[in-house]
Amino acid sequence: MLCLLSAGGMANAQTPVPLQTEIQWDKTIRVSRSTPTLQVVTNPMLNPGAPIHDGSFAALKALGADYVRYVPWLPYPKIAVAELDAPTKDKTSWDFTYIDPVTKDFLAATEGHSTIINFSTIPAWMFKTDKPVAYPEDPNQVFWTYTQGTELRDPSGKELGAYYGRLVSWYTKGGFTDENGKKHDSGYHYSFPYWEVLNEVEAEHHTTPEDYTRRYDAMVEGIHKVSPETKFVGLALANAGGNPRFYEYFLDHKNHRKGIPLDYISFHFYASPALDESLDGWQHTFFNQADGFLATTRFILAIRDRLSPETKTDTDELGVILPTDGLEIAASKALPDRIPHRYWNAAAALYGYLFIELSKQGVDVIGESQLVGYPSQFPSVSMIDYNNGKPNARYWVLKMIKDNFHPGDTLVANPERLFGASEVDMQGFVTPQGRKVLLVNKTNSEKTVKLSPELQNASTLTVDEETGDDEPRAGKVEGAEVKLAPFAVTVLQAQ
């Protein structure tokens, strides 16, 4: 009997699962709390006058997203750190010359929408090191070894909190008074609704959960003194499942100073294929690794629910990093562009899949990474075509999802599939505009989906290889099925 059951199971597992929409519109699985968005990481291509500066910020403004994450970070110290040398009794080194232009452009492009600001790089002089950390005079020269040292020279965190308090005051209070009592005026009165505390800390400075929690508390106290309305995002872990103790320790309120809020936690995921893989391999690697991340997310949420259920979640770096990006970093130069055009659709489909599955889990913010990359600077992560400055398929899928699905929509059920994952992921939403379905082709081949009667006259929006760097293609279903090109992402709206 056991052999027969096993053989029967094998036969069923090898039988292709019919691709058809059988959405149970009357069965709610969750009311969405998820907002799709992106991150913007500073680099020379976002500086005023750079070839794709104008197109990039125009695309950001047109997107109109909320919870946009802004990260000046370590490879460009002069664009990321406002006080590069330790203060003395005679002078300080506060300088926003290279920081302000990109920050102002970012805040202008996101005006009217919420942002998550993260000046993620602590001044190197705050750490104990054998000798002072040098940095390039050229603000556009990449420098990967700025974050040296593991222990703060001031273990109380007061120096750290004061630095970030002054930095925030520069942008929200019109200026600040430095360590020697000198006033620095900016004239800026921006609002910072959210601040994320540092980035990928388990990789930078080899930070422990205990060290991070102490630094988080010090920074929150320093920022709250000048911006009491700001809410905070913590952790920003590079390897979401690498060390569960980060969640166990950080989310336990007794490990924090009195009154410290735990508003959000964040963590990241990038699919990482092998160097010898091509599109036919990527179609499996991307989504199999994504399934591992989704399983990890369930465990993270379980820890959150047990220790701090009021804390929200933000997956604010989602994407793919191709191994050729690493070769460029190692060589410190751009290599010949070997990214095939269809890759952008594959990476866009991955985000569509993650949006569906993370929405089912109730993740609050689902952030695609990142607005601008380019050869030598993580080109495979870019949402802007670095050759022409136009938004690519990754951008257009994000915008299509952002324009169609919102917190408050109802996610409805699909019939369970007993054997294997579907080659096309689908999710039905009941929205204020009516019934909609998000379809994601996870494969490097065309797929046909049979439609249930209520969708056989649906309008469609599609991003696929044919749309290229252009906006989604509008259409209408004719007949009882819809064809999806390789890695296509389509929104159906029932008429």
N, C-alpha and C positions, 0 to 999 in steps of 0.2 A: 504493500500500500504506500509506504514511504517513497519507494522508487517511482511509483506511478505519479504521486503528487509532485515529486521533484521534477520528473520529466514533463509533466503538464505545466508546471511553473516555468520551466525553461522555454517551452514552446510559446507560452503567452508572452514571455519577456522578449522573445525574438520577433514577435508579430508587431509591425508598426502600429502605434497608437493613432487612430484616425484624428486628423487635425480638423476639428470642428468646434464652433462656438455653441456651447450648451450652458449658457450663463443663467444662473438661478437668481433672477432679478428680485425676487421676493425674500431672499435669504441674506441678511446683513451679516458680514463678518467683522466689520469695524467701521466706525466713522473716522475719516482721515484726520490726522493731526500733522500731516507731513507737508513741508514747504520745500520745493526744489530750488536750488540756488547754485552758486559757484564761488571759487576763491580767486583772488587777484594777488599774485606774488610779484613784488618789485624786481625789475631787472632792466638793463639798459634799453631794451626795445620799448619800454613804457616811458622813457624820458622824453620831454618835449624835443621835437625835432627828429626823433627816431623814425625810420621808414614806416613802421606800422602803428605808431602812436595814435594818430588821428582815427584810423579805422577801428582800433581796439577800444578806445574810450567811447566812440560812437556806438559800437556794438553793445558795450556794457550799459550805456544809457538806454538804448532801445530795448534791451532785455527787461528792464524794470523789475529786477528781482529784489526780494527782501533777504535779510540775513547774509548779505554778501560779505565774505571774509577777506580782509586786507592784511597782507603779511609782508612788511619789510624784513628781510632776513639776511642771514650771515654771510653769503658769498660776496656781498658788496657792503662792507662796513660803513662807508660814508653815506650810503643811502638808507642804512638801517639803524645806526647808533648815533644819538644826538650829542653824546659827550664821550669822545674817543680817548681822551687822556684823563688821568686822575686829577682831581682838583688839588691845587696847592693854596697856601694862604695868600698868594699873590695873584693868581689867575685861575680861570676855569676854561674849558675847551668847548663849551656849548656852541653848536653850529648846526643850523637847519638848512644850509644852503642847498644841499642836494636832496634833502628829505622832503622839503615843502612842495616843490613843483609837482611831483607825482602824487603826493598825498592830496593836494588841492584838486588835481584833476580827478582823482578817484572820488573824492567827496562831492564834487560837482556832478559827476556822472551818476552817482547814486542818490542825489538829492531827492528827498521825499520818501526814501526807502530805508529800512533798518540796515545797519552794518555791524559787523563784528571786527573790531580793530585788534590787531595782534602785532605789536612791535616785539618780535619774538627773540631778539638777540640782546642778551645782557652785555653791557660793556666789559671787555676782557679784563680791564684793570681791577674789576671787583673780585676777581678770583686770584687765589694764591698760585703763582707760577714761578718757575725758576728765574725767568727774566721777563721784562715787559713784552707783550705781544705786539709785534710790528704789524702794520697794515699798509696797503698800497696808497700812494698819494693820488693815483688816478681812480676816481670814484667808479669807473666802469670796468676796472680790472678785476676779474674774478679771483677770489681768495678763499679757498675752502677750509683753511685751518685756523680761522679766527677764534673759534670757541674752544679755548684751552683752559685747563684747570678743572678741578672738581669741587673744591671747597671755597666758599665765599670768604674774603678777608674780614668781613664783618658778619659773623655767624648769627647775630641777632636779626639780620634782615632789614635793619633800619635804613642803611645806606641804599639798599636795593629798592625799598618802598619809596624813599625820598626821590630817587631818580625817576621812577615811573610816575610819581605824583607831579613832578615838575614837567615831565613830558606831556602828560595829559593836560596840565594847566596851560601849556603853550597853545594847545589847540582849542581849549574850551573856556578859558578864563582870560584870554587876551595876553597871557604871558606868565612869568614866574620870577621869583627871587632866588638867585643861585646860592651856593654854599658860602659865599663871602658877603652876602647881603646886597649884591648888585641886582637891579631889576632888569629883566629882559622882556621887551614888549613885542607881541606878535600881531595884535589886533584881531585875532581869530576868536570866534565864539561858536564853534561847532558843537553839536551834541553827539556824545558817544554812548548810544544806548547799551551796547554790549562790548565787553573787552575779554579777549581770550588770553589766558595767562601762559605764555611761552609756547613752545612747539616741539613736538617729538623729543621730549625731554629724556627719554631713556637712551637716545642716541647722542644728544648734546650734553656734554659735561658728565656723562655716565650718571645721571641723576637717579637717586633712589626714591622710592615712594615717600619716605620720611623727609628727605631733603626737599622734594617737590612740594609737599604739603606745607612745610615751613615757608618756602619762597612764595607760594600761592597766597598764604595768609598775609605775608608782609606786603606783597604787591596790592592785594585787595585793600588793605588798610591805607596804604599810601594813595591809591587812586580815589578811594571813597572820601578822603578828606577834601578833595577838590571837585569830585563828581559823584555826589551821594546817590544819584539816580541810576548810575551805571549798574548793569547786571553782568555776571561773570561766567565764562566758560573755562572749565578746567581740564587738565590732562593732555589733550591733543596728542595721543599716543600714535607712534609710527606703526608699531606692530600690535594690532588690536588685542591679540590673544597671547602675546609674548610673555607677559608677567601679570597674572590676575591679581597679584597683591597690590598693584597700583589702584585698582578699583576697590578692593577690600579695605585698604588703609585710607585712601582719600575720601571715600564716601561715608566713612564712619565719623559722624559729627564730633565725637569725643576727641578725635585727633586734631581738631582745629581750635583756634582761639575763639573766645566767646563772640558771637554775633557775626561770624564769617559765613556768608551765604554760599550754598552749593547750587547755583541756578542751573547750570548745564555741565555735562561732560562731553568730550569729543574724542573720536578715534578715527583712524584712517585705513584705507585699503587700496592697494594697487595690484592688479594682475601683473605677473612677471613671467612671461614665457621663456623657454630656452632659446639660446642664440640660433640654433639650427632649425627652429620652427618657422613655418610659413602660414599662410592664411588657413590652410586645412588643419594645421595643428592648433592655431589660435582659437578656432571655433570651439574646441574642447577645453583648452587651457583656461581661457578667460572665464568661462562660465563655471567650470569645475572649481577653480579657485574662488570664484564669487560665492559658490555654495558653501565652501569652507568658512568664508567670512560671515555669511549669513548665520551659520550655526554658532560661530563665536559671538555674534551680536546677541543671540538669544541668551547665552550665558551671561553676557555683560548686563543685559536688562534684568536678569534674575537677581544678580548681585545688587543692582540699583534698587529694584523693588524691595529687597530685604532691608537695605541700609538707609536709603534716602529716596523714597518713592516720589517725592515732589521734584526731584532733579530731572531735568529734561535732557534729551540726547541730540547730538549733532555729529553726523558722519561727514566732516567738512573737507575731506580729501578723498575723492573716489576717482579712479581712472586706471590707466595702463602705463607702465614704464617699460618700454622695450629695452632689451639688453644692449642694443646699439647706442642708446643714450649713455649707458655706463662706459662704453668704449670711448665715447667723446669726452666724458669727464676725466677718465684716466689719461687720455692723450692731451688734455687741456686745449683741444681745438675741435672745430667742426669737421666731421667726416662727410664724404659724399652722401647725399640724401638717398637712403635706401628704403624709405617707408612707402609701401604701395598705396595707391589711392583708396582702395577698398578698406584699408586699415581703419581709416577715419570712421567708416560706417560700422565696422566691428566694435571699435571703442565706444561709439555712440550707442550701439545696441546694448553693450554691457551696462552703460548708465541707465538706459531704459529698463533693463531687467532689474537692476538694483533698486530703482525707484519703486517698481511694483512690489518687490519682496520686502524692502524696508518699510514701505507704507503699511503692509500687512502686519508688521511687527510694532507699529506705532512709533517709529523713530520720528523725531520732531523736525529736524533739518537734514536734508539730503543734498550734500554739496559736491558738485563736480569740480575736479581739478584739471586745469587751471586756465585762466584767460589767455595768457601768452607764454609759450615756450618757443624755442627756435634752435637751429643747429648749434650745438655746444651747450645748450641750456634746456635740457629735457624737451626736445622737439616733439616727442610722441605724446606729450601731455597737453599740447596746445589746443585751444579752442578757436584760435585765429590762424588762418593760413599764412605762414611767415613769408611766403613768396609774393602774395598779392595783398595782404592786409584784410582779406575778407573773412567773415565767420565761416568755419567749416562745419561738417556734419555733426560734430560733437556739440557745437553751439546750437545748431538748429533743432536738434532733438531736445536739448534742455529748454529752449524757448517754446517749442511745441507742447512739451509737458507742462511748463509753467503757465502757459496761456489756457490750458484746458482742464487742469486738475488742481484742486485747492483744498486746504484744510476745511473740514465740514462736509466734503463729499462723502457719499456712502460707498464703501467697497462691498461688493456682493460676491457670492460664492460661485465657484466652478465645480463640476463633478470631480471627485477624487480620481486620480490616475494610479492604478495599482502597480504598474510596472514601468519604471523608468521615468525620466523627466521628459516633458514635451519639447520638441524642437522649436516650437513657437510658444512663447509665454504670452498669456493673455489675462487681462483683468478688466472686469466690468465696474463702472462707476456710475452712480446716480448723482447727477450734478444739477445745479439750478437751471442749466441750459438743456437738461434732458439726459437720456441714457448714452453713455460713451464707453468705448472699449479701447484699451491700449494693447496693441499687438507688437511683439518683438520677435523677429526671426533671429534665432541664436546660431544659425548655420551659414556656411559658405555655399549655399545652394538655394535655388528658388523653391518656395513652399506654397502650396495651395491650401487655403482654409475654407471649409464649407461653413456657410453662414446660416444661422437660425433665421426664421421668417422676419423677425422684427428688425434685422440688420440688412435685409436684402435690398433696401433702397437707401442705405446709409450714405452720408457724405464722408469723404476721406481726406486726410492730410497725411502725407508720406515723406519721409526722408530716406533716400537710398542712394546708391552710387550714381544714378542718373541725375539726381538733384545737385550733386557736386557741392559747390560752395554757395549755392542759392537757397532761398527759403523753401519750406516744405511745399510739395506739389499738391494742389487741391484737385479733388476728383469726386466721383460718385460710383457706388457699387452698381454694376449692371449684371443681374443674374443672382445665382445662389452661392457664389464663391468669390474670394479675393485672392489674388496672387501677390506674394511677397518676394521681392528680389533678395539676394543674399544680404543678410544683416539689415534688412529694412525695418524701420519703425513706423507704425501707422496708427493713427487715431481714427476710429469709426464713430460717427454720431448718428444715432437712429433718428429717422425723420418721422 
